[in-house]
Amino acid sequence: MTINIKKFFAALPSIRANVSGMINGFSMVELLIVIAVTTLSVAITVPIYSSNVMKAKLSEADANLGSIRTQLRIYYGNNNEYPTVESAALVVGATWNDINTGQLNGKYFDDSSYTYVSEEGTEFTITCIAKSMLESDRTIDESGTLTGGN
């Protein structure tokens, strides 16, 4: 059996014409299905992403507030009182802790986000200032109660 090569190659243009005539693009229904699936995917993932970002912000604030609270508990153990500061003072640079510049810097908050108040030396409040990252300031007191920030 022999193949006539000239006939084979001569037939190629007509084959190409038939195939290209069948491929005109996507139908309207196919495009609508792709758009619907994409829209549904975005509608599901955006709220989940936003919720996870808020959880990450709260986690960063809570971790740093806990570290500062630990420093205050160490101070209390040595002095039987908390350092007295009547108005909100920055935590970094205070004489009562070992927190160095940059240690409280994170993705969402920095050293200047954290303040401390203790009017009588028996109780305190540490605050993470929201700075548009949280809905409200996040605070912790000497008992470890976290409030705000949602």
OpenMM code with the backbone's topology and positions (N, CA, C; nanometers):
from openmm import Vec3, app, unit

residues = "MET THR ILE ASN ILE LYS LYS PHE PHE ALA ALA LEU PRO SER ILE ARG ALA ASN VAL SER GLY MET ILE ASN GLY PHE SER MET VAL GLU LEU LEU ILE VAL ILE ALA VAL THR THR LEU SER VAL ALA ILE THR VAL PRO ILE TYR SER SER ASN VAL MET LYS ALA LYS LEU SER GLU ALA ASP ALA ASN LEU GLY SER ILE ARG THR GLN LEU ARG ILE TYR TYR GLY ASN ASN ASN GLU TYR PRO THR VAL GLU SER ALA ALA LEU VAL VAL GLY ALA THR TRP ASN ASP ILE ASN THR GLY GLN LEU ASN GLY LYS TYR PHE ASP ASP SER SER TYR THR TYR VAL SER GLU GLU GLY THR GLU PHE THR ILE THR CYS ILE ALA LYS SER MET LEU GLU SER ASP ARG THR ILE ASP GLU SER GLY THR LEU THR GLY GLY ASN".split()
positions = [
    Vec3(0.0832, -0.1160, 0.0000),
    Vec3(0.0000, 0.0000, 0.0000),
    Vec3(0.0886, 0.1235, 0.0000),
    Vec3(0.0660, 0.2068, -0.0945),
    Vec3(0.1458, 0.3284, -0.1054),
    Vec3(0.0566, 0.4494, -0.0814),
    Vec3(0.1162, 0.5489, -0.0242),
    Vec3(0.0430, 0.6726, 0.0041),
    Vec3(0.0913, 0.7773, -0.0939),
    Vec3(-0.0033, 0.8365, -0.1573),
    Vec3(0.0303, 0.9434, -0.2491),
    Vec3(0.0464, 1.0713, -0.1653),
    Vec3(0.1690, 1.1137, -0.1498),
    Vec3(0.2010, 1.2278, -0.0633),
    Vec3(0.1428, 1.3564, -0.1189),
    Vec3(0.1431, 1.3705, -0.2501),
    Vec3(0.0890, 1.4925, -0.3087),
    Vec3(-0.0601, 1.5069, -0.2772),
    Vec3(-0.1359, 1.3963, -0.2887),
    Vec3(-0.2786, 1.4013, -0.2588),
    Vec3(-0.3019, 1.4322, -0.1101),
    Vec3(-0.2182, 1.3736, -0.0252),
    Vec3(-0.2324, 1.3941, 0.1193),
    Vec3(-0.2154, 1.5427, 0.1541),
    Vec3(-0.1083, 1.6045, 0.1062),
    Vec3(-0.0834, 1.7452, 0.1367),
    Vec3(-0.1816, 1.8372, 0.0641),
    Vec3(-0.2300, 1.7944, -0.0498),
    Vec3(-0.3280, 1.8755, -0.1232),
    Vec3(-0.4597, 1.8799, -0.0476),
    Vec3(-0.4897, 1.7757, 0.0295),
    Vec3(-0.6152, 1.7692, 0.1039),
    Vec3(-0.6090, 1.8517, 0.2330),
    Vec3(-0.4925, 1.8851, 0.2830),
    Vec3(-0.4788, 1.9572, 0.4089),
    Vec3(-0.5512, 2.0921, 0.4123),
    Vec3(-0.5424, 2.1752, 0.3099),
    Vec3(-0.6131, 2.3033, 0.3184),
    Vec3(-0.7635, 2.2870, 0.3367),
    Vec3(-0.8233, 2.1878, 0.2743),
    Vec3(-0.9669, 2.1696, 0.2897),
    Vec3(-1.0000, 2.1170, 0.4297),
    Vec3(-0.9110, 2.0367, 0.4867),
    Vec3(-0.9325, 1.9885, 0.6238),
    Vec3(-0.9243, 2.1071, 0.7199),
    Vec3(-0.8247, 2.1921, 0.6984),
    Vec3(-0.8089, 2.3105, 0.7844),
    Vec3(-0.9333, 2.3996, 0.7742),
    Vec3(-0.9842, 2.4171, 0.6567),
    Vec3(-1.1006, 2.5033, 0.6379),
    Vec3(-1.2209, 2.4472, 0.7129),
    Vec3(-1.2401, 2.3154, 0.7093),
    Vec3(-1.3531, 2.2537, 0.7783),
    Vec3(-1.3384, 2.2663, 0.9303),
    Vec3(-1.2177, 2.2442, 0.9808),
    Vec3(-1.1949, 2.2528, 1.1252),
    Vec3(-1.2105, 2.3965, 1.1718),
    Vec3(-1.1511, 2.4925, 1.1039),
    Vec3(-1.1602, 2.6313, 1.1467),
    Vec3(-1.3026, 2.6836, 1.1320),
    Vec3(-1.3794, 2.6278, 1.0454),
    Vec3(-1.5189, 2.6676, 1.0321),
    Vec3(-1.6005, 2.6236, 1.1521),
    Vec3(-1.5583, 2.5174, 1.2199),
    Vec3(-1.6301, 2.4668, 1.3363),
    Vec3(-1.5934, 2.5455, 1.4629),
    Vec3(-1.4771, 2.6074, 1.4682),
    Vec3(-1.4321, 2.6783, 1.5883),
    Vec3(-1.4582, 2.8270, 1.5690),
    Vec3(-1.5689, 2.8734, 1.6227),
    Vec3(-1.6049, 3.0140, 1.6109),
    Vec3(-1.5903, 3.0884, 1.7440),
    Vec3(-1.5565, 3.0209, 1.8520),
    Vec3(-1.5451, 3.0821, 1.9836),
    Vec3(-1.6427, 3.0177, 2.0805),
    Vec3(-1.6568, 3.0809, 2.1958),
    Vec3(-1.7464, 3.0271, 2.2976),
    Vec3(-1.8886, 3.0729, 2.2707),
    Vec3(-1.9833, 2.9904, 2.3088),
    Vec3(-2.1228, 3.0301, 2.2967),
    Vec3(-2.1583, 3.1216, 2.4137),
    Vec3(-2.2682, 3.1901, 2.4035),
    Vec3(-2.3122, 3.2823, 2.5079),
    Vec3(-2.3391, 3.2060, 2.6377),
    Vec3(-2.3934, 3.0880, 2.6296),
    Vec3(-2.4228, 3.0074, 2.7480),
    Vec3(-2.2925, 2.9704, 2.8199),
    Vec3(-2.1920, 2.9309, 2.7441),
    Vec3(-2.0639, 2.8959, 2.8052),
    Vec3(-2.0025, 3.0163, 2.8764),
    Vec3(-2.0090, 3.1327, 2.8164),
    Vec3(-1.9565, 3.2540, 2.8801),
    Vec3(-2.0346, 3.2885, 3.0067),
    Vec3(-2.1658, 3.2756, 3.0033),
    Vec3(-2.2471, 3.3036, 3.1216),
    Vec3(-2.2157, 3.2065, 3.2354),
    Vec3(-2.1894, 3.0823, 3.2034),
    Vec3(-2.1541, 2.9842, 3.3063),
    Vec3(-2.0209, 3.0208, 3.3704),
    Vec3(-1.9232, 3.0594, 3.2893),
    Vec3(-1.7922, 3.0991, 3.3433),
    Vec3(-1.8062, 3.2221, 3.4324),
    Vec3(-1.8841, 3.3192, 3.3900),
    Vec3(-1.9047, 3.4406, 3.4699),
    Vec3(-1.9759, 3.4067, 3.6008),
    Vec3(-2.0762, 3.3211, 3.5952),
    Vec3(-2.1504, 3.2826, 3.7156),
    Vec3(-2.0607, 3.2093, 3.8152),
    Vec3(-1.9791, 3.1184, 3.7674),
    Vec3(-1.8895, 3.0433, 3.8567),
    Vec3(-1.7856, 3.1373, 3.9188),
    Vec3(-1.7318, 3.2289, 3.8407),
    Vec3(-1.6341, 3.3247, 3.8925),
    Vec3(-1.6977, 3.4146, 3.9983),
    Vec3(-1.8161, 3.4645, 3.9712),
    Vec3(-1.8865, 3.5512, 4.0662),
    Vec3(-1.9151, 3.4776, 4.1960),
    Vec3(-1.9587, 3.3552, 4.1861),
    Vec3(-1.9867, 3.2742, 4.3047),
    Vec3(-1.8602, 3.2503, 4.3862),
    Vec3(-1.7514, 3.2228, 4.3199),
    Vec3(-1.6236, 3.2015, 4.3900),
    Vec3(-1.5797, 3.3262, 4.4654),
    Vec3(-1.5918, 3.4406, 4.4027),
    Vec3(-1.5546, 3.5671, 4.4677),
    Vec3(-1.6478, 3.5952, 4.5851),
    Vec3(-1.7767, 3.5707, 4.5674),
    Vec3(-1.8738, 3.5960, 4.6744),
    Vec3(-1.8473, 3.5094, 4.7968),
    Vec3(-1.7916, 3.3936, 4.7769),
    Vec3(-1.7607, 3.3042, 4.8889),
    Vec3(-1.6273, 3.3404, 4.9536),
    Vec3(-1.5260, 3.3710, 4.8754),
    Vec3(-1.3913, 3.3883, 4.9301),
    Vec3(-1.3643, 3.5246, 4.9929),
    Vec3(-1.4240, 3.6312, 4.9438),
    Vec3(-1.3954, 3.7652, 4.9973),
    Vec3(-1.4348, 3.7780, 5.1444),
    Vec3(-1.5544, 3.7363, 5.1875),
    Vec3(-1.5863, 3.7459, 5.3303),
    Vec3(-1.4955, 3.6588, 5.4180),
    Vec3(-1.4585, 3.5428, 5.3687),
    Vec3(-1.3691, 3.4553, 5.4450),
    Vec3(-1.2332, 3.5220, 5.4611),
    Vec3(-1.1830, 3.5812, 5.3541),
    Vec3(-1.0539, 3.6505, 5.3598),
    Vec3(-1.0592, 3.7674, 5.4578),
    Vec3(-1.1652, 3.8472, 5.4516),
    Vec3(-1.1788, 3.9618, 5.5411),
    Vec3(-1.1840, 3.9179, 5.6867),
    Vec3(-1.2552, 3.8114, 5.7140),
    Vec3(-1.2635, 3.7585, 5.8502),
    Vec3(-1.1271, 3.7120, 5.8993),
    Vec3(-1.0514, 3.6469, 5.8140),
    Vec3(-0.9191, 3.5981, 5.8525),
    Vec3(-0.8205, 3.7122, 5.8759),
    Vec3(-0.8324, 3.8195, 5.8003),
    Vec3(-0.7465, 3.9365, 5.8218),
    Vec3(-0.7766, 3.9973, 5.9585),
    Vec3(-0.9044, 4.0088, 5.9950),
    Vec3(-0.9413, 4.0640, 6.1255),
    Vec3(-0.8887, 3.9747, 6.2381),
    Vec3(-0.8979, 3.8439, 6.2205),
    Vec3(-0.8447, 3.7522, 6.3218),
    Vec3(-0.6938, 3.7685, 6.3361),
    Vec3(-0.6246, 3.7897, 6.2265),
    Vec3(-0.4793, 3.8087, 6.2310),
    Vec3(-0.4441, 3.9369, 6.3056),
    Vec3(-0.5197, 4.0432, 6.2825),
    Vec3(-0.4958, 4.1699, 6.3526),
    Vec3(-0.5166, 4.1533, 6.5030),
    Vec3(-0.6262, 4.0869, 6.5399),
    Vec3(-0.6537, 4.0649, 6.6821),
    Vec3(-0.5468, 3.9762, 6.7453),
    Vec3(-0.5022, 3.8760, 6.6734),
    Vec3(-0.3982, 3.7871, 6.7261),
    Vec3(-0.2679, 3.8613, 6.7512),
    Vec3(-0.2298, 3.9480, 6.6581),
    Vec3(-0.1068, 4.0256, 6.6762),
    Vec3(-0.1192, 4.1174, 6.7973),
    Vec3(-0.2322, 4.1870, 6.8074),
    Vec3(-0.2532, 4.2770, 6.9209),
    Vec3(-0.2537, 4.1988, 7.0521),
    Vec3(-0.3241, 4.0859, 7.0566),
    Vec3(-0.3335, 4.0069, 7.1790),
    Vec3(-0.1979, 3.9511, 7.2223),
    Vec3(-0.1194, 3.9072, 7.1277),
    Vec3(0.0128, 3.8531, 7.1610),
    Vec3(0.1008, 3.9602, 7.2247),
    Vec3(0.1010, 4.0797, 7.1668),
    Vec3(0.1830, 4.1879, 7.2222),
    Vec3(0.1287, 4.2373, 7.3555),
    Vec3(-0.0040, 4.2456, 7.3687),
    Vec3(-0.0621, 4.2853, 7.4971),
    Vec3(-0.0255, 4.1835, 7.6052),
    Vec3(-0.0255, 4.0565, 7.5706),
    Vec3(0.0132, 3.9526, 7.6665),
    Vec3(0.1597, 3.9643, 7.7067),
    Vec3(0.2462, 3.9966, 7.6121),
    Vec3(0.3887, 4.0143, 7.6437),
    Vec3(0.4106, 4.1315, 7.7385),
    Vec3(0.3403, 4.2405, 7.7131),
    Vec3(0.3523, 4.3581, 7.7998),
    Vec3(0.2975, 4.3251, 7.9388),
    Vec3(0.1858, 4.2554, 7.9440),
    Vec3(0.1270, 4.2154, 8.0728),
    Vec3(0.2247, 4.1287, 8.1514),
    Vec3(0.2956, 4.0398, 8.0834),
    Vec3(0.3965, 3.9559, 8.1512),
    Vec3(0.5057, 4.0427, 8.2117),
    Vec3(0.5512, 4.1434, 8.1388),
    Vec3(0.6524, 4.2350, 8.1918),
    Vec3(0.6007, 4.3063, 8.3173),
    Vec3(0.4749, 4.3450, 8.3151),
    Vec3(0.4164, 4.4116, 8.4313),
    Vec3(0.4038, 4.3162, 8.5505),
    Vec3(0.3736, 4.1932, 8.5254),
    Vec3(0.3638, 4.0952, 8.6347),
    Vec3(0.5006, 4.0692, 8.6967),
    Vec3(0.6046, 4.0704, 8.6149),
    Vec3(0.7413, 4.0571, 8.6675),
    Vec3(0.7738, 4.1778, 8.7555),
    Vec3(0.7399, 4.2961, 8.7073),
    Vec3(0.7634, 4.4180, 8.7847),
    Vec3(0.6888, 4.4111, 8.9178),
    Vec3(0.5636, 4.3678, 8.9127),
    Vec3(0.4826, 4.3562, 9.0345),
    Vec3(0.5440, 4.2562, 9.1316),
    Vec3(0.5949, 4.1458, 9.0807),
    Vec3(0.6592, 4.0456, 9.1655),
    Vec3(0.7807, 4.1010, 9.2389),
    Vec3(0.8513, 4.1929, 9.1768),
    Vec3(0.9710, 4.2523, 9.2382),
    Vec3(0.9387, 4.3710, 9.3290),
    Vec3(0.8293, 4.4416, 9.3020),
    Vec3(0.8014, 4.5682, 9.3719),
    Vec3(0.6694, 4.5726, 9.4487),
    Vec3(0.5890, 4.4699, 9.4403),
    Vec3(0.4578, 4.4628, 9.5059),
    Vec3(0.3618, 4.5733, 9.4629),
    Vec3(0.3847, 4.6324, 9.3518),
    Vec3(0.2934, 4.7291, 9.2912),
    Vec3(0.3299, 4.7443, 9.1439),
    Vec3(0.2344, 4.7975, 9.0688),
    Vec3(0.2604, 4.8266, 8.9281),
    Vec3(0.3175, 4.9681, 8.9175),
    Vec3(0.3958, 4.9964, 8.8141),
    Vec3(0.4468, 5.1325, 8.7986),
    Vec3(0.3303, 5.2306, 8.7795),
    Vec3(0.3365, 5.3423, 8.8476),
    Vec3(0.2285, 5.4409, 8.8426),
    Vec3(0.2491, 5.5350, 8.7241),
    Vec3(0.1500, 5.5360, 8.6361),
    Vec3(0.1480, 5.6267, 8.5211),
    Vec3(0.0040, 5.6731, 8.5078),
    Vec3(-0.0206, 5.8020, 8.5302),
    Vec3(-0.1578, 5.8522, 8.5359),
    Vec3(-0.2208, 5.8756, 8.3997),
    Vec3(-0.1424, 5.9025, 8.2987),
    Vec3(-0.1985, 5.9188, 8.1643),
    Vec3(-0.1281, 5.8191, 8.0712),
    Vec3(-0.1922, 5.7920, 7.9628),
    Vec3(-0.1409, 5.6904, 7.8707),
    Vec3(0.0029, 5.7203, 7.8304),
    Vec3(0.0903, 5.6251, 7.8570),
    Vec3(0.2319, 5.6403, 7.8226),
    Vec3(0.2731, 5.5248, 7.7321),
    Vec3(0.3655, 5.5501, 7.6424),
    Vec3(0.4146, 5.4435, 7.5548),
    Vec3(0.4839, 5.3367, 7.6375),
    Vec3(0.4698, 5.2144, 7.5955),
    Vec3(0.5284, 5.1011, 7.6664),
    Vec3(0.6778, 5.0912, 7.6372),
    Vec3(0.7144, 5.1046, 7.5097),
    Vec3(0.8551, 5.0925, 7.4708),
    Vec3(0.9309, 5.2134, 7.5242),
    Vec3(1.0419, 5.1862, 7.5887),
    Vec3(1.1236, 5.2940, 7.6457),
    Vec3(1.0947, 5.3200, 7.7916),
    Vec3(0.9936, 5.2548, 7.8484),
    Vec3(0.9629, 5.2723, 7.9899),
    Vec3(1.0670, 5.1980, 8.0736),
    Vec3(1.0912, 5.2474, 8.1946),
    Vec3(1.1945, 5.1877, 8.2808),
    Vec3(1.1500, 5.0567, 8.3442),
    Vec3(1.0236, 5.0270, 8.3439),
    Vec3(0.9725, 4.9087, 8.4124),
    Vec3(0.9719, 4.7812, 8.3269),
    Vec3(1.0139, 4.7888, 8.2022),
    Vec3(1.0109, 4.6681, 8.1186),
    Vec3(1.1407, 4.6501, 8.0418),
    Vec3(1.1550, 4.5305, 7.9863),
    Vec3(1.2726, 4.4974, 7.9046),
    Vec3(1.2379, 4.4934, 7.7556),
    Vec3(1.1336, 4.5625, 7.7165),
    Vec3(1.0907, 4.5618, 7.5766),
    Vec3(1.1729, 4.6650, 7.5007),
    Vec3(1.2452, 4.6188, 7.4004),
    Vec3(1.3308, 4.7063, 7.3207),
    Vec3(1.2560, 4.7624, 7.2005),
    Vec3(1.3084, 4.8712, 7.1476),
    Vec3(1.2499, 4.9316, 7.0284),
    Vec3(1.2439, 4.8285, 6.9158),
    Vec3(1.1295, 4.8178, 6.8545),
    Vec3(1.1107, 4.7257, 6.7431),
    Vec3(1.0535, 4.5905, 6.7816),
    Vec3(1.0544, 4.5564, 6.9101),
    Vec3(1.0041, 4.4253, 6.9515),
    Vec3(0.8532, 4.4110, 6.9351),
    Vec3(0.7821, 4.5210, 6.9401),
    Vec3(0.6366, 4.5151, 6.9252),
    Vec3(0.5920, 4.5453, 6.7828),
    Vec3(0.6872, 4.5676, 6.6940),
    Vec3(0.6526, 4.5931, 6.5536),
    Vec3(0.6043, 4.4652, 6.4880),
    Vec3(0.4930, 4.4756, 6.4195),
    Vec3(0.4377, 4.3613, 6.3476),
    Vec3(0.3850, 4.4072, 6.2133),
    Vec3(0.3020, 4.3262, 6.1549),
    Vec3(0.2461, 4.3616, 6.0243),
    Vec3(0.1444, 4.4750, 6.0360),
    Vec3(0.0673, 4.4766, 6.1448),
    Vec3(-0.0414, 4.5721, 6.1582),
    Vec3(-0.0154, 4.6826, 6.2609),
    Vec3(0.0636, 4.6550, 6.3631),
    Vec3(0.0869, 4.7509, 6.4705),
    Vec3(0.2364, 4.7681, 6.4932),
    Vec3(0.2731, 4.8821, 6.5534),
    Vec3(0.4140, 4.9071, 6.5836),
    Vec3(0.4291, 4.9469, 6.7305),
    Vec3(0.5503, 4.9815, 6.7694),
    Vec3(0.5789, 5.0163, 6.9079),
    Vec3(0.4875, 5.1263, 6.9620),
    Vec3(0.4551, 5.2235, 6.8788),
    Vec3(0.3754, 5.3370, 6.9243),
    Vec3(0.2267, 5.3046, 6.9377),
    Vec3(0.1867, 5.1820, 6.9081),
    Vec3(0.0463, 5.1422, 6.9176),
    Vec3(0.0060, 5.1031, 7.0590),
    Vec3(0.1025, 5.0841, 7.1489),
    Vec3(0.0737, 5.0286, 7.2803),
    Vec3(0.0994, 5.1315, 7.3905),
    Vec3(-0.0027, 5.1521, 7.4749),
    Vec3(0.0097, 5.2456, 7.5865),
    Vec3(-0.0278, 5.1762, 7.7172),
    Vec3(0.0152, 5.2374, 7.8273),
    Vec3(-0.0037, 5.1800, 7.9596),
    Vec3(-0.0537, 5.2883, 8.0539),
    Vec3(-0.1502, 5.2508, 8.1402),
    Vec3(-0.2001, 5.3410, 8.2436),
    Vec3(-0.2181, 5.2625, 8.3728),
    Vec3(-0.1688, 5.3183, 8.4844),
    Vec3(-0.1941, 5.2658, 8.6183),
    Vec3(-0.1910, 5.3837, 8.7138),
    Vec3(-0.3084, 5.4252, 8.7589),
    Vec3(-0.3165, 5.5458, 8.8403),
    Vec3(-0.2711, 5.5242, 8.9840),
    Vec3(-0.2991, 5.4073, 9.0409),
    Vec3(-0.2671, 5.3846, 9.1818),
    Vec3(-0.1637, 5.2750, 9.2039),
    Vec3(-0.1243, 5.2058, 9.1002),
    Vec3(-0.0268, 5.0988, 9.1145),
    Vec3(-0.0858, 4.9655, 9.1560),
    Vec3(-0.2199, 4.9580, 9.1660),
    Vec3(-0.2843, 4.8327, 9.2033),
    Vec3(-0.3503, 4.7643, 9.0847),
    Vec3(-0.3858, 4.8404, 8.9856),
    Vec3(-0.4456, 4.7859, 8.8633),
    Vec3(-0.3890, 4.8620, 8.7446),
    Vec3(-0.4017, 4.8023, 8.6276),
    Vec3(-0.3503, 4.8698, 8.5080),
    Vec3(-0.4355, 4.8364, 8.3872),
    Vec3(-0.4162, 4.9139, 8.2842),
    Vec3(-0.4774, 4.8888, 8.1545),
    Vec3(-0.3703, 4.9106, 8.0480),
    Vec3(-0.3554, 4.8130, 7.9622),
    Vec3(-0.2670, 4.8257, 7.8465),
    Vec3(-0.3583, 4.8334, 7.7242),
    Vec3(-0.3308, 4.9259, 7.6363),
    Vec3(-0.4172, 4.9485, 7.5209),
    Vec3(-0.3385, 4.9368, 7.3913),
    Vec3(-0.3971, 4.8676, 7.2967),
    Vec3(-0.3468, 4.8673, 7.1596),
    Vec3(-0.4379, 4.9622, 7.0826),
    Vec3(-0.3823, 5.0735, 7.0388),
    Vec3(-0.4612, 5.1766, 6.9720),
    Vec3(-0.5001, 5.1269, 6.8322),
    Vec3(-0.6285, 5.1379, 6.8006),
    Vec3(-0.6844, 5.0790, 6.6783),
    Vec3(-0.6183, 5.1294, 6.5512),
    Vec3(-0.5908, 5.2585, 6.5393),
    Vec3(-0.5285, 5.3168, 6.4196),
    Vec3(-0.5920, 5.2670, 6.2894),
    Vec3(-0.7207, 5.2589, 6.2848),
    Vec3(-0.7984, 5.2141, 6.1689),
    Vec3(-0.7749, 5.0680, 6.1323),
    Vec3(-0.6992, 4.9960, 6.2143),
    Vec3(-0.6795, 4.8530, 6.1889),
    Vec3(-0.7903, 4.7697, 6.2531),
    Vec3(-0.8418, 4.8186, 6.3648),
    Vec3(-0.9499, 4.7510, 6.4358),
    Vec3(-1.0659, 4.8486, 6.4488),
    Vec3(-1.1828, 4.7958, 6.4838),
    Vec3(-1.2992, 4.8827, 6.4992),
    Vec3(-1.2877, 4.9704, 6.6228),
    Vec3(-1.2187, 4.9217, 6.7263),
    Vec3(-1.1981, 4.9993, 6.8478),
    Vec3(-1.0668, 4.9555, 6.9117),
    Vec3(-1.0203, 5.0331, 7.0092),
    Vec3(-0.8961, 4.9973, 7.0781),
    Vec3(-0.9120, 4.8633, 7.1495),
    Vec3(-0.8063, 4.7860, 7.1508),
    Vec3(-0.8035, 4.6560, 7.2193),
    Vec3(-0.7308, 4.6766, 7.3513),
    Vec3(-0.7909, 4.6330, 7.4626),
    Vec3(-0.7282, 4.6526, 7.5931),
    Vec3(-0.7190, 4.5220, 7.6701),
    Vec3(-0.6258, 4.5205, 7.7636),
    Vec3(-0.6122, 4.4098, 7.8583),
    Vec3(-0.5853, 4.4714, 7.9948),
    Vec3(-0.6393, 4.4079, 8.0980),
    Vec3(-0.6149, 4.4587, 8.2328),
    Vec3(-0.5305, 4.3581, 8.3109),
    Vec3(-0.5093, 4.3872, 8.4392),
    Vec3(-0.4213, 4.3031, 8.5205),
    Vec3(-0.4740, 4.1606, 8.5365),
    Vec3(-0.6048, 4.1403, 8.5232),
    Vec3(-0.6604, 4.0053, 8.5355),
    Vec3(-0.6530, 3.9268, 8.4057),
    Vec3(-0.6122, 3.9937, 8.2962),
    Vec3(-0.6007, 3.9269, 8.1668),
    Vec3(-0.7239, 3.9372, 8.0810),
    Vec3(-0.8203, 4.0190, 8.1222),
    Vec3(-0.9436, 4.0355, 8.0462),
    Vec3(-0.9190, 4.1234, 7.9235),
    Vec3(-0.9477, 4.0684, 7.8066),
    Vec3(-0.9344, 4.1420, 7.6799),
    Vec3(-1.0684, 4.2016, 7.6412),
    Vec3(-1.0672, 4.3277, 7.6003),
    Vec3(-1.1907, 4.3922, 7.5544),
    Vec3(-1.1631, 4.4750, 7.4301),
    Vec3(-1.2681, 4.5019, 7.3541),
    Vec3(-1.2603, 4.5874, 7.2362),
    Vec3(-1.1942, 4.5197, 7.1186),
    Vec3(-1.1756, 4.5987, 7.0153),
    Vec3(-1.1034, 4.5531, 6.8972),
    Vec3(-1.1858, 4.4877, 6.7898),
    Vec3(-1.3054, 4.4453, 6.8205),
    Vec3(-1.3833, 4.3728, 6.7212),
    Vec3(-1.3918, 4.4548, 6.5998),
] * unit.nanometer
topology = app.Topology()
chain = topology.addChain("A")
for resn in residues:
    res = topology.addResidue(resn, chain)
    for name in ("N", "CA", "C"):
        topology.addAtom(name, app.Element.getBySymbol(name[0]), res)
